[in-house]
């Protein structure tokens, strides 16, 4: 299930600030997602340089979350239980 607060937190971190710990955790999680059968291409509305743009990116088919943003939030879990942390 999508947690809007965590996704907003992930979007904020992907655009403005990400701690080194969050970057490391995200990289570990994204490595798992690269080989996951539930990672599908999906379009999301994102804001880039003061304009809204529809952007294709990977999302989790099980929960619908954009994977990059989800991976940046420590509290988030993989719905297929594939992430170690």
Backbone bond lengths (Angstrom), bond angles and torsions (degrees), N, CA, C in turn:
res aa  C-N    CA-C-N  psi(-1)  N-CA   C-N-CA  omega(-1)  CA-C   N-CA-C  phi
1 X - - - 1.451 - - 1.532 109.34 -
2 X 1.292 116.80 139.01 1.458 121.69 -179.67 1.525 109.95 -74.74
3 X 1.331 115.41 127.91 1.457 121.42 173.24 1.526 106.27 -101.78
4 X 1.335 118.03 104.69 1.465 120.73 -174.20 1.528 113.83 -57.89
5 X 1.319 118.00 -36.18 1.465 120.86 179.70 1.530 110.04 -63.86
6 X 1.316 117.04 -44.80 1.465 119.98 179.67 1.520 112.24 -67.57
7 X 1.329 117.53 -36.49 1.461 119.88 178.69 1.527 109.48 -67.84
8 X 1.327 117.77 -41.60 1.468 120.04 175.18 1.528 110.96 -60.18
9 X 1.323 115.47 -40.63 1.465 120.14 177.31 1.532 109.89 -61.58
10 X 1.332 116.67 -43.27 1.458 121.03 178.36 1.515 112.74 -64.60
11 X 1.339 117.10 -41.76 1.463 120.14 177.47 1.525 110.54 -63.68
12 X 1.323 116.30 -43.71 1.463 119.87 178.14 1.527 109.91 -57.69
13 X 1.325 116.41 -46.73 1.466 120.28 -178.86 1.526 112.18 -65.67
14 X 1.329 117.00 -34.66 1.468 118.63 -179.53 1.522 112.07 -72.47
15 X 1.345 117.84 -25.07 1.462 121.47 -179.49 1.515 113.95 -95.22
16 X 1.331 117.96 -39.43 1.456 120.74 -167.90 1.524 115.71 -115.80
17 X 1.317 117.26 -51.99 1.453 118.48 -173.32 1.526 110.51 -149.98
18 X 1.299 115.31 131.64 1.457 121.60 174.42 1.511 107.80 -137.68
19 X 1.326 116.68 127.34 1.454 120.66 177.35 1.525 109.41 -70.18
20 X 1.296 116.77 160.11 1.469 120.83 178.31 1.526 110.85 -61.45
21 X 1.343 116.87 -36.40 1.467 120.45 178.92 1.528 111.02 -64.20
22 X 1.338 116.03 -42.85 1.466 120.20 179.28 1.528 110.72 -66.99
23 X 1.328 117.80 -37.97 1.473 120.93 177.80 1.519 110.40 -62.75
24 X 1.324 116.93 -44.67 1.465 121.13 -179.67 1.526 110.55 -63.26
25 X 1.328 116.37 -46.45 1.467 120.78 178.63 1.525 110.44 -60.78
26 X 1.329 116.91 -44.13 1.454 121.62 179.49 1.530 111.19 -59.94
27 X 1.315 117.10 -44.69 1.466 120.72 179.80 1.526 111.24 -61.09
28 X 1.326 117.07 -41.18 1.469 120.61 177.77 1.524 110.55 -63.20
29 X 1.314 116.23 -44.48 1.464 120.68 -179.70 1.524 111.90 -66.78
30 X 1.329 116.94 -42.04 1.467 120.24 -179.12 1.520 112.03 -65.63
31 X 1.316 117.35 -30.46 1.469 121.10 176.01 1.530 109.67 -61.26
32 X 1.318 117.04 -40.98 1.466 122.08 177.13 1.530 109.70 -66.13
33 X 1.328 116.13 -43.93 1.467 121.15 -176.67 1.529 112.91 -66.01
34 X 1.306 117.28 -28.22 1.483 119.93 -179.63 1.524 111.96 -59.14
35 X 1.322 116.88 -29.93 1.462 121.27 -177.83 1.520 113.08 -106.71
36 X 1.315 117.13 9.31 1.460 120.91 -175.35 1.527 111.33 -85.08
37 X 1.329 117.82 132.45 1.469 119.99 178.12 1.529 113.05 -69.76
38 X 1.330 117.84 -14.42 1.467 121.50 179.87 1.526 112.46 -89.86
39 X 1.323 118.27 -4.03 1.470 122.14 177.70 1.530 107.79 -83.46
40 X 1.325 115.86 113.43 1.461 121.73 -176.81 1.524 109.70 -124.90
41 X 1.325 116.58 158.49 1.455 120.46 177.20 1.528 108.99 -81.95
42 X 1.332 114.66 135.45 1.461 120.68 -177.34 1.523 108.50 -148.06
43 X 1.321 117.14 154.73 1.465 121.27 177.79 1.526 109.93 -98.29
44 X 1.336 115.06 137.29 1.460 122.15 176.18 1.518 108.42 -131.18
45 X 1.316 116.06 148.75 1.451 120.96 173.84 1.521 107.34 -83.16
46 X 1.327 116.46 121.27 1.461 121.60 -179.87 1.518 108.70 -127.51
47 X 1.295 114.83 157.20 1.458 120.41 -179.15 1.516 109.11 -106.60
48 X 1.314 116.14 121.02 1.462 123.71 -179.46 1.520 108.14 -130.48
49 X 1.317 116.23 123.48 1.465 122.19 175.91 1.533 112.34 47.03
50 X 1.320 115.75 56.15 1.468 123.92 174.73 1.531 115.11 65.54
51 X 1.320 117.63 22.58 1.456 119.37 174.58 1.526 109.95 -143.44
52 X 1.304 115.53 150.64 1.455 121.86 177.54 1.526 108.69 -85.31
53 X 1.320 115.20 131.60 1.459 121.32 -177.65 1.525 108.51 -133.68
54 X 1.321 116.12 135.06 1.459 119.19 173.84 1.527 107.25 -81.70
55 X 1.315 115.61 123.07 1.459 120.71 -174.34 1.520 109.79 -125.74
56 X 1.328 115.90 133.09 1.459 120.51 175.46 1.522 108.43 -84.91
57 X 1.317 114.48 134.38 1.457 120.75 179.64 1.526 108.06 -154.09
58 X 1.291 117.22 173.85 1.462 121.09 178.17 1.525 109.88 -80.72
59 X 1.326 114.54 140.41 1.458 122.00 176.96 1.521 108.19 -134.56
60 X 1.309 114.99 159.24 1.451 120.43 176.98 1.524 108.64 -84.72
61 X 1.314 116.35 123.31 1.457 120.89 -179.74 1.530 111.60 -66.66
62 X 1.321 117.57 -28.84 1.467 121.19 -178.59 1.524 112.77 -72.06
63 X 1.342 117.70 -43.66 1.469 119.62 -175.48 1.526 113.20 -112.78
64 X 1.337 118.30 -16.32 1.456 121.84 179.08 1.515 115.18 87.53
65 X 1.320 117.76 -1.20 1.467 121.35 -176.77 1.528 112.10 -76.29
66 X 1.333 116.81 145.49 1.466 120.13 171.18 1.537 107.68 -68.21
67 X 1.315 116.29 126.61 1.466 121.12 -170.66 1.520 113.20 -65.21
68 X 1.320 118.26 -43.77 1.466 119.62 -177.49 1.523 110.51 -59.78
69 X 1.325 116.66 -48.97 1.456 120.02 -178.62 1.523 111.66 -65.86
70 X 1.322 116.60 -41.57 1.468 120.95 179.86 1.525 110.43 -62.08
71 X 1.322 116.68 -39.25 1.467 120.60 -176.54 1.528 112.81 -67.06
72 X 1.333 117.92 -19.46 1.460 122.24 -178.49 1.525 113.95 -84.46
73 X 1.327 117.35 -5.42 1.464 120.99 -176.29 1.529 109.14 -108.77
74 X 1.330 115.47 114.93 1.461 121.67 -175.33 1.522 112.81 -56.26
75 X 1.338 117.86 -36.11 1.463 122.10 -176.31 1.522 113.57 -72.85
76 X 1.315 116.99 -17.46 1.464 120.10 -178.31 1.530 110.77 -73.49
77 X 1.320 115.01 150.58 1.459 122.89 179.07 1.521 109.15 -126.96
78 X 1.304 115.85 151.06 1.462 120.92 173.93 1.532 108.20 -73.92
79 X 1.342 118.07 128.16 1.461 119.56 -179.38 1.535 113.15 -67.17
80 X 1.331 117.41 -17.18 1.459 121.43 176.10 1.529 111.32 -98.51
81 X 1.341 116.50 6.53 1.470 123.39 179.87 1.534 113.05 57.36
82 X 1.328 116.97 40.36 1.460 121.13 -179.73 1.520 113.24 -95.92
83 X 1.331 117.75 -18.23 1.468 120.24 178.38 1.517 110.35 -82.07
84 X 1.325 117.75 137.97 1.464 121.13 177.82 1.518 111.46 -73.15
85 X 1.350 116.06 -35.85 1.476 120.51 -178.93 1.499 110.22 -118.39
